[in-house]
């Protein structure tokens, strides 16, 4: 139970820190860059997943 409490404190603290960081123009730019990188990464993973799924389910390539 103590570990869950520390986890929740960390998550809440992270949200509070991100909120204050987003108010500053430099912090807003940093968060926007991080968000863009995360979106790029998830797009690459999604494309790879769809390519692999198509490769495995396409019987014409046998």
C-alpha positions as CSV (number, residue, x, y, z in Angstrom):
1,X,0.0,0.0,0.0
2,X,2.9,2.3,0.8
3,X,4.3,1.7,-2.8
4,X,1.0,2.7,-4.3
5,X,0.9,5.9,-2.3
6,X,4.4,6.8,-3.5
7,X,3.4,6.0,-7.1
8,X,0.3,8.2,-6.9
9,X,2.4,11.0,-5.4
10,X,4.9,10.7,-8.2
11,X,2.2,10.7,-10.9
12,X,0.4,13.7,-9.4
13,X,3.7,15.5,-8.9
14,X,4.6,14.9,-12.6
15,X,1.3,16.4,-13.7
16,X,1.7,19.4,-11.5
17,X,5.3,19.9,-12.8
18,X,4.2,19.5,-16.4
19,X,1.4,22.1,-15.8
20,X,3.8,24.7,-14.5
21,X,6.3,23.9,-17.2
22,X,3.7,24.3,-19.9
23,X,3.0,27.9,-18.6
24,X,6.5,29.0,-19.5
25,X,7.1,29.5,-23.2
26,X,10.4,27.6,-23.1
27,X,8.8,24.8,-21.2
28,X,5.9,24.8,-23.7
29,X,8.4,24.4,-26.5
30,X,10.1,21.5,-24.8
31,X,6.8,19.7,-24.1
32,X,5.7,20.2,-27.7
33,X,9.0,18.7,-28.9
34,X,8.6,15.7,-26.6
35,X,5.0,15.3,-27.8
36,X,6.2,15.4,-31.4
37,X,8.8,12.7,-30.8
38,X,6.3,10.5,-29.0
39,X,3.9,10.9,-31.9
40,X,6.6,10.1,-34.4
41,X,7.6,7.0,-32.4
42,X,4.1,5.7,-32.1
43,X,3.5,6.3,-35.8
44,X,6.6,4.2,-36.7
45,X,5.5,1.4,-34.4
46,X,1.9,1.5,-35.8
47,X,3.2,1.4,-39.4
48,X,5.5,-1.5,-38.6
49,X,2.7,-3.4,-36.9
50,X,0.4,-2.9,-39.9
51,X,3.1,-3.9,-42.3
52,X,3.9,-7.1,-40.4
53,X,0.2,-7.9,-40.0
54,X,-0.3,-7.5,-43.7
55,X,2.7,-9.6,-44.5
56,X,1.5,-12.4,-42.2
57,X,-2.1,-12.5,-43.4
58,X,-1.4,-12.1,-47.2
59,X,-1.4,-15.6,-48.7
60,X,-0.2,-14.3,-52.1
61,X,3.4,-14.0,-50.8
62,X,3.9,-17.8,-50.2
